[in-house]
């Protein structure tokens, strides 16, 4: 049961991180494009990039912690 929860949480946080990384990449490209044309408009894309990156890093950190904390113990194999 614990292993199923482990895999489920890691899979879910991996999906979240993956979608946010794609969003961060798109925001990065738009930020770079708009910073040359209209720097005041580029701020929204910068904010979106930072938010997506932060959520992706947080999701990956949660996945790593859950993976490590719910690992099988050496004696239970």
C-alpha positions in Angstrom: 0.0 0.0 0.0 2.8 2.4 0.9 4.6 1.7 -2.4 1.4 2.4 -4.3 1.1 5.8 -2.6 4.8 6.4 -3.3 4.4 5.8 -7.0 1.1 7.7 -7.2 2.5 10.9 -5.5 5.7 10.8 -7.6 3.7 10.3 -10.8 1.3 13.1 -10.0 4.0 15.6 -9.0 5.9 14.6 -12.1 2.9 15.5 -14.3 2.6 18.8 -12.5 6.2 19.6 -12.9 6.2 18.6 -16.5 3.3 20.9 -17.4 4.9 23.7 -15.5 8.2 23.3 -17.2 6.5 23.5 -20.6 4.7 26.7 -19.4 7.9 28.1 -18.1 9.6 27.5 -21.5 6.8 29.2 -23.4 6.9 32.2 -20.9 10.6 32.4 -21.3 10.4 32.7 -25.1 7.6 35.2 -24.9 9.5 37.2 -22.3 12.6 37.4 -24.4 10.5 38.3 -27.5 8.5 41.1 -25.8 11.5 42.5 -23.9 12.9 43.8 -27.1 9.6 45.1 -28.4 7.8 46.4 -25.3 9.7 46.0 -22.0 6.6 47.1 -19.9 4.6 44.2 -21.4 7.4 41.7 -20.9 6.9 41.9 -17.1 3.8 39.7 -17.2 5.7 37.0 -19.1 8.6 37.3 -16.6 6.2 36.8 -13.7 4.6 33.8 -15.4 8.0 32.3 -16.0 9.0 32.7 -12.4 5.8 31.2 -11.1 5.9 28.2 -13.4 9.6 27.6 -12.5 8.9 27.8 -8.8 5.9 25.4 -9.0 8.0 22.9 -11.1 10.9 23.0 -8.6 8.5 22.6 -5.7 6.8 19.7 -7.3 10.1 18.0 -8.1 11.3 18.5 -4.5 8.1 17.0 -3.1 8.5 14.0 -5.5 12.0 13.5 -4.3 11.1 13.7 -0.7 8.2 11.3 -1.0 10.3 8.9 -3.0 13.0 9.0 -0.3 10.8 9.0 2.8 8.5 6.1 1.6 11.4 3.9 0.3 11.4 0.3 1.4 13.6 -0.3 4.5 16.6 -2.5 4.2 15.1 -5.2 6.5 11.7 -5.4 4.7 13.0 -6.8 1.4 
